[in-house]
Amino acid sequence: MKRLRERFGRPLRLALIGGGPASWIGRMHQTAAELDGYWRVVAGVFSSDPARSREAGTELGFDPARSYGEVRELLDKEKAHKDGIDAVAIMTPNDTHYPYAVAALDAGLDVVCDKPVTHDFAQACDLVVRTRKEERLFAIAHGYSAYPMTRYVRELVRDGVLGELRLVQVEYIQSGLATKLENAPRNNRLRWLLDPRRSGLALVMSAIGCHAQHLACFAAGRNATRLCADVRALLPDREVIDYVSALFELEGGARGTFTVTQAAAGGENDIRLRVYGEKGMVDWSHRSASYLRLQIQGEPVRVIGRGDPFLSSEIIAAGRVPRGHPEGLREAFANIYAEVAQERMARALGEATPDLPYPTIEEGAHTMAFTEACLASQTTGAWVDIARTPPT
C-alpha cells in the first residue's frame, strides 16, 4: 500500500510569518518542516517592514512574487494562487501571535505557532473555538515534548510502568537575563522583549516557563488543576518577571514542583524532568536528551537510549539517526510538523485520523491558564484554581 504522502500526491505548502535572515528560529522552523518531505516552504512575510520583508524573502531564496510585505497580502494572494498555501508557521513577537493566528484560521489555514500562543487565557480560548469551528489543525512548537525520550516518559506513565502517579518535578534554568540587558542598547528584539505589554503576562513564562509547564503535563498525561506560586524578578529594579516557582496539583491528585528562571548566571538551557510513581521513577535531562534513567524500586537502574530496539514503533519513529549519533531540537520540531501533516493528509483523504501527540491549541490554552493562575497566586499568597479549557 502506498504511504500517506504518496496517496496525498504532493507536499503540503507552508508560509512563514516571521523568520527573517537573522532569525535562528526561522531556520529551525523551515528546515524542520521540510526534513521529512511532508512540507514545502513556499512563501512568507519576513519582517514587519514591508520593504525589508520582500528583500529578506529574496535573500532567503524565496520567489520574489511570494515574498510578501504584510500578512493580509500573504493571505489574500495565496488564497488566489493556483498552488496556494495550506498552513502558516508563526514566529513573530509574542503580541502578534493571536491576531496572525486568527487571520490564518479565518482564511481556512492550519497553524503552527511559536509560544506563547496568545497574550492571555481568553485569547487562547477564542483560538480553541475558532480552530474547532473551522475544523483546522493548530500546533504549538513545544519541541521538548517531541523528543523520543520525553515521549517515552509519557508512554511509561500511560502504561502504568511507574504505577500510580505521585510526583512530577520540572525545571528550566537559563542565564539569558542574568545580566541587566535593560541597560544595553535596544535593538528590535530587546524593545519588544523587555516591554511587558508585548512580551506577555510574565516574560519568563512566555520564553521558557510555558515549555516546562507543557512538558510536565505532557509527560503526566494530564493537566494541572491548582497551584501556589512565587512570581518575581530576581534582578533588582527589573520590571519584567524572570523567575517563577510553583507547587501544583495534577488531575487525579498527583503533586508537582515547577521552577523556571532566565536569571541564573551560568545556566544553559538546563531542563530536567523527573516523574515518580508508586513503583519507581524516570529522570530526563536536556543535556543528555537521547537517554532516560528508569529506576523501579528494588531493581537496578536502567539507562534507556533513543533507538533501543525494545521501544515501541512510535518512539523509535520519533528518532532519525541510530543511537549514539546526536540529534535534538530540529528533529523534535520536525516530529511536530510531520504529525500535523499526517493528520491533515489523512483528513483530506477521508481516512481515519491518527492519534498523534503533537502539542495542540487546547494545550496552549492550558498554559495560559497556568500562567494566569501563577500571577493570581502571587497576588493572593494562596493556592489558586486553574481555569479549564472549553470542553470539546
C-alpha positions as CSV (number, residue, x, y, z in Angstrom):
1,M,0.0,0.0,0.0
2,K,1.3,3.5,-0.8
3,R,2.4,5.6,2.0
4,L,0.3,8.5,3.2
5,R,2.5,11.2,1.4
6,E,2.2,9.2,-1.9
7,R,-1.6,8.8,-1.6
8,F,-1.9,12.6,-0.9
9,G,0.1,13.3,-4.0
10,R,2.2,16.3,-3.0
11,P,3.9,18.1,-0.1
12,L,1.8,20.5,1.9
13,R,2.6,24.1,1.2
14,L,3.7,26.3,4.2
15,A,4.3,30.0,4.6
16,L,6.5,31.6,7.3
17,I,5.3,34.6,9.2
18,G,8.5,36.0,10.7
19,G,11.8,34.2,10.5
20,G,14.0,36.8,8.7
21,P,17.6,36.1,7.6
22,A,19.0,36.8,11.1
23,S,16.4,34.6,12.9
24,W,17.6,31.2,14.1
25,I,14.1,30.2,15.0
26,G,13.1,30.9,11.4
27,R,15.6,28.5,10.0
28,M,14.6,26.0,12.7
29,H,11.0,26.0,11.5
30,Q,11.9,26.0,7.8
31,T,14.4,23.1,7.9
32,A,12.3,21.1,10.4
33,A,9.2,21.4,8.3
34,E,11.0,20.2,5.2
35,L,13.0,17.5,6.9
36,D,10.7,14.6,6.1
37,G,9.3,15.8,2.8
38,Y,5.8,16.4,4.2
39,W,6.0,20.2,3.7
40,R,7.5,22.7,1.2
41,V,8.0,26.2,2.5
42,V,7.0,28.4,-0.5
43,A,6.1,31.9,0.8
44,G,6.3,34.2,3.7
45,V,6.3,37.6,5.4
46,F,9.7,38.0,7.0
47,S,9.6,41.5,8.6
48,S,7.1,43.9,10.0
49,D,8.6,46.4,7.5
50,P,7.1,45.6,4.0
51,A,10.2,46.6,2.0
52,R,12.5,44.7,4.3
53,S,10.2,41.7,4.2
54,R,10.3,41.5,0.4
55,E,14.1,41.9,0.4
56,A,14.5,39.3,3.1
57,G,12.5,36.8,1.1
58,T,14.7,37.2,-1.9
59,E,17.8,36.9,0.4
60,L,16.5,33.7,1.8
61,G,15.9,32.3,-1.7
62,F,12.1,32.6,-1.9
63,D,10.3,33.6,-5.1
64,P,10.1,37.4,-5.0
65,A,6.4,37.1,-6.1
66,R,5.7,35.2,-2.9
67,S,7.8,37.3,-0.6
68,Y,5.1,39.5,0.8
69,G,5.1,42.8,2.6
70,E,2.2,42.1,5.0
71,V,0.3,39.2,6.4
72,R,-3.0,40.4,4.9
73,E,-1.3,40.5,1.5
74,L,0.1,37.0,2.0
75,L,-3.3,35.5,2.9
76,D,-5.2,37.2,0.1
77,K,-2.7,36.5,-2.7
78,E,-2.1,32.9,-1.6
79,K,-5.8,32.2,-1.5
80,A,-6.0,33.3,-5.2
81,H,-2.8,31.4,-6.1
82,K,-3.3,28.2,-8.1
83,D,-0.8,26.5,-5.7
84,G,-1.7,28.4,-2.6
85,I,-0.5,27.6,0.9
86,D,-2.1,25.0,3.2
87,A,-0.8,26.4,6.5
88,V,1.3,29.2,8.2
89,A,4.0,29.0,10.8
90,I,4.1,32.0,13.1
91,M,7.3,33.0,14.8
92,T,6.9,36.8,15.3
93,P,7.0,38.8,18.6
94,N,4.6,37.5,21.2
95,D,2.0,40.2,20.9
96,T,1.3,39.3,17.3
97,H,0.7,35.6,17.7
98,Y,-3.0,35.9,18.4
99,P,-4.0,38.3,15.6
100,Y,-2.0,36.4,13.0
101,A,-3.4,33.1,14.1
102,V,-7.0,34.5,13.9
103,A,-6.3,35.8,10.4
104,A,-4.9,32.4,9.3
105,L,-7.7,30.4,10.8
106,D,-10.3,32.7,9.2
107,A,-8.6,32.2,5.9
108,G,-9.1,28.4,6.2
109,L,-5.5,27.6,7.0
110,D,-3.8,25.3,9.5
111,V,-1.4,26.9,12.0
112,V,1.9,26.0,13.7
113,C,2.7,28.8,16.2
114,D,5.6,29.6,18.4
115,K,5.0,30.0,22.1
116,P,3.3,31.7,23.9
117,V,0.3,31.1,21.7
118,T,-1.5,34.2,23.0
119,H,-1.3,37.1,25.5
120,D,-3.9,35.5,27.9
121,F,-6.3,32.7,28.5
122,A,-9.3,34.4,27.0
123,Q,-7.5,34.8,23.6
124,A,-6.3,31.2,23.8
125,C,-9.9,30.0,24.4
126,D,-11.0,32.0,21.4
127,L,-8.4,30.2,19.2
128,V,-9.7,26.9,20.6
129,V,-13.2,27.8,19.5
130,R,-12.1,29.1,16.0
131,T,-9.9,26.0,15.4
132,R,-12.8,23.7,16.1
133,K,-15.3,25.7,14.2
134,E,-13.1,25.8,11.1
135,E,-12.1,22.2,11.5
136,R,-8.4,23.2,11.3
137,L,-5.3,21.9,12.9
138,F,-3.3,24.1,15.3
139,A,0.0,23.0,16.7
140,I,2.4,24.8,19.1
141,A,6.1,24.5,18.8
142,H,6.8,22.8,22.2
143,G,9.7,20.9,20.8
144,Y,10.9,19.4,24.1
145,S,7.8,17.2,24.2
146,A,8.6,15.8,20.8
147,Y,12.0,14.2,21.8
148,P,11.8,10.4,21.7
149,M,12.7,10.0,25.4
150,T,10.2,12.5,26.7
151,R,7.6,10.8,24.7
152,Y,8.8,7.5,26.2
153,V,8.2,9.0,29.7
154,R,4.6,9.7,28.7
155,E,4.3,6.1,27.5
156,L,5.7,4.7,30.7
157,V,3.2,6.8,32.7
158,R,0.3,5.8,30.5
159,D,1.1,2.1,30.6
160,G,1.4,2.0,34.4
161,V,5.1,1.0,34.4
162,L,5.7,3.5,37.2
163,G,2.5,2.7,39.0
164,E,0.1,5.3,40.2
165,L,1.5,8.8,39.6
166,R,2.8,10.5,42.7
167,L,5.0,13.5,41.9
168,V,6.2,15.4,38.8
169,Q,9.2,17.8,39.0
170,V,10.2,20.1,36.2
171,E,12.9,22.8,35.9
172,Y,14.1,25.1,33.2
173,I,17.1,27.2,34.2
174,Q,18.7,29.7,31.9
175,S,21.1,32.7,32.1
176,G,19.8,34.9,29.2
177,L,18.6,37.6,31.7
178,A,21.3,37.1,34.3
179,T,22.7,40.5,33.4
180,K,20.9,43.8,33.2
181,L,20.0,43.7,29.5
182,E,17.8,46.7,30.2
183,N,21.0,48.8,30.3
184,A,22.2,47.6,26.9
185,P,21.4,49.4,23.6
186,R,17.9,48.5,22.5
187,N,17.7,46.5,19.2
188,N,14.3,45.4,17.8
189,R,14.2,42.2,19.8
190,L,15.1,43.8,23.1
191,R,12.5,46.5,22.6
192,W,9.6,44.1,22.5
193,L,11.1,41.5,24.8
194,L,11.5,43.9,27.7
195,D,8.1,45.6,27.2
196,P,5.7,43.7,29.4
197,R,2.8,44.8,27.2
198,R,4.4,43.0,24.3
199,S,6.3,40.0,25.7
200,G,3.4,38.6,27.8
201,L,1.9,38.4,31.2
202,A,5.2,37.1,32.6
203,L,8.3,37.2,30.5
204,V,9.9,34.0,31.8
205,M,6.7,32.1,31.3
206,S,6.4,33.4,27.7
207,A,10.0,32.5,27.0
208,I,10.7,29.2,28.8
209,G,8.2,28.6,31.5
210,C,5.5,27.6,29.0
211,H,7.8,24.8,27.7
212,A,8.4,23.5,31.2
213,Q,4.7,23.5,32.2
214,H,3.8,21.8,28.9
215,L,6.5,19.2,29.3
216,A,5.3,18.3,32.8
217,C,1.7,18.0,31.8
218,F,2.5,16.2,28.6
219,A,4.6,13.6,30.4
220,A,2.0,13.1,33.1
221,G,-0.8,12.9,30.5
222,R,-3.0,15.2,32.5
223,N,-3.5,18.9,33.2
224,A,-2.8,20.9,36.4
225,T,-5.8,21.8,38.5
226,R,-4.4,24.3,41.0
227,L,-1.2,25.9,42.2
228,C,0.6,28.1,44.6
229,A,3.3,30.3,43.1
230,D,6.2,32.7,43.8
231,V,6.5,35.1,40.9
232,R,9.1,37.8,40.8
233,A,12.3,39.4,39.3
234,L,15.5,38.0,40.7
235,L,17.5,41.0,39.5
236,P,16.9,44.2,41.5
237,D,14.8,47.0,39.8
238,R,13.8,44.8,36.9
239,E,10.3,45.4,35.6
240,V,9.8,42.1,33.8
241,I,9.3,38.8,35.5
242,D,12.4,36.5,35.3
243,Y,11.5,33.8,37.9
244,V,8.5,31.6,38.7
245,S,8.4,28.7,41.1
246,A,5.2,26.8,42.0
247,L,3.7,23.9,43.7
248,F,0.9,22.4,41.7
249,E,-1.6,19.6,41.7
250,L,-2.5,17.5,38.7
251,E,-5.8,15.9,37.7
252,G,-6.1,12.7,39.8
253,G,-4.2,14.3,42.8
254,A,-0.5,13.9,42.0
255,R,1.7,16.7,43.1
256,G,4.2,18.7,41.2
257,T,7.0,21.2,41.6
258,F,7.9,23.8,38.9
259,T,10.9,26.2,38.8
260,V,11.9,28.4,35.8
261,T,14.2,31.3,35.6
262,Q,16.2,33.2,32.9
263,A,18.3,35.0,35.5
264,A,20.5,32.2,36.8
265,A,24.2,33.1,36.0
266,G,25.8,30.1,34.4
267,G,22.6,28.4,33.5
268,E,22.5,27.0,29.9
269,N,19.1,25.7,28.8
270,D,19.2,23.3,31.7
271,I,15.9,21.4,31.5
272,R,15.1,18.5,33.8
273,L,12.1,16.3,34.2
274,R,11.5,13.7,36.9
275,V,8.4,11.7,37.3
276,Y,7.7,9.5,40.3
277,G,5.0,6.8,40.7
278,E,4.3,4.2,43.3
279,K,6.7,1.7,41.7
280,G,9.5,3.8,40.5
281,M,10.8,7.0,38.7
282,V,12.2,8.3,35.5
283,D,14.7,11.1,35.1
284,W,15.3,13.0,31.8
285,S,17.8,15.9,31.3
286,H,18.0,18.1,28.2
287,R,21.8,17.9,28.5
288,S,21.6,14.1,27.6
289,A,18.4,14.2,25.7
290,S,18.8,10.9,24.0
291,Y,18.9,8.9,27.3
292,L,16.5,8.3,30.1
293,R,17.1,6.9,33.6
294,L,14.5,4.4,34.8
295,Q,14.6,3.2,38.3
296,I,11.9,0.7,39.6
297,Q,12.0,0.3,43.3
298,G,14.2,-2.7,44.3
299,E,15.6,-3.1,40.8
300,P,18.9,-2.0,39.2
301,V,18.9,1.4,37.5
302,R,18.4,1.2,33.7
303,V,19.6,3.7,31.2
304,I,17.4,3.6,28.1
305,G,18.6,5.2,24.9
306,R,16.9,6.6,21.8
307,G,16.7,3.8,19.2
308,D,16.8,0.9,21.7
309,P,15.1,-2.0,19.8
310,F,12.6,-2.8,22.6
311,L,11.0,0.6,22.4
312,S,7.6,1.0,20.7
313,S,7.5,1.7,17.0
314,E,6.1,5.2,17.7
315,I,9.0,6.1,20.0
316,I,11.6,4.7,17.5
317,A,10.0,6.6,14.7
318,A,10.5,9.9,16.6
319,G,14.2,9.4,16.3
320,R,16.0,10.0,12.9
321,V,19.5,8.5,13.3
322,P,20.9,5.4,15.1
323,R,21.6,5.6,18.8
324,G,24.9,7.2,19.6
325,H,24.6,9.9,16.9
326,P,23.5,13.3,18.2
327,E,20.1,14.8,17.3
328,G,17.9,17.2,19.1
329,L,15.6,20.2,18.8
330,R,15.4,20.4,15.0
331,E,14.3,16.8,14.8
332,A,11.8,17.3,17.6
333,F,10.3,20.3,15.7
334,A,10.3,18.0,12.6
335,N,8.2,15.5,14.6
336,I,5.6,18.1,15.2
337,Y,5.4,19.2,11.6
338,A,5.3,15.6,10.3
339,E,2.4,14.8,12.7
340,V,0.4,17.8,11.7
341,A,0.9,16.9,8.0
342,Q,-0.1,13.3,8.6
343,E,-3.3,14.3,10.3
344,R,-4.1,16.9,7.6
345,M,-3.4,14.5,4.8
346,A,-5.5,11.7,6.4
347,R,-8.4,14.1,6.8
348,A,-8.2,15.2,3.2
349,L,-8.2,11.6,2.0
350,G,-11.1,10.7,4.2
351,E,-9.1,8.2,6.2
352,A,-9.1,7.5,9.9
353,T,-7.3,10.3,11.7
354,P,-4.2,9.1,13.5
355,D,-3.9,9.7,17.3
356,L,-0.8,11.9,17.3
357,P,0.8,13.6,20.3
358,Y,1.8,17.0,18.8
359,P,1.0,20.0,21.1
360,T,-2.4,21.4,20.3
361,I,-4.2,24.7,20.8
362,E,-6.0,23.2,23.8
363,E,-2.7,22.6,25.5
364,G,-1.7,26.2,24.7
365,A,-4.8,27.4,26.4
366,H,-4.0,25.4,29.5
367,T,-0.5,27.0,29.5
368,M,-2.1,30.5,29.5
369,A,-4.5,29.4,32.3
370,F,-1.5,28.1,34.3
371,T,0.3,31.4,33.8
372,E,-2.7,33.5,34.9
373,A,-3.0,31.3,38.0
374,C,0.6,31.9,38.9
375,L,0.1,35.6,38.8
376,A,-3.1,35.4,40.8
377,S,-1.4,33.2,43.4
378,Q,1.4,35.7,43.8
379,T,-1.2,38.4,44.4
380,T,-3.2,36.5,47.0
381,G,-0.4,34.5,48.5
382,A,-2.6,31.4,48.4
383,W,-3.5,28.3,46.3
384,V,-5.4,29.2,43.1
385,D,-7.6,27.0,40.9
386,I,-6.5,26.9,37.2
387,A,-9.2,27.7,34.7
388,R,-10.3,24.9,32.4
389,T,-10.1,24.9,28.7
390,P,-13.5,24.8,26.9
391,P,-14.6,21.2,26.5
392,T,-14.9,19.6,23.1
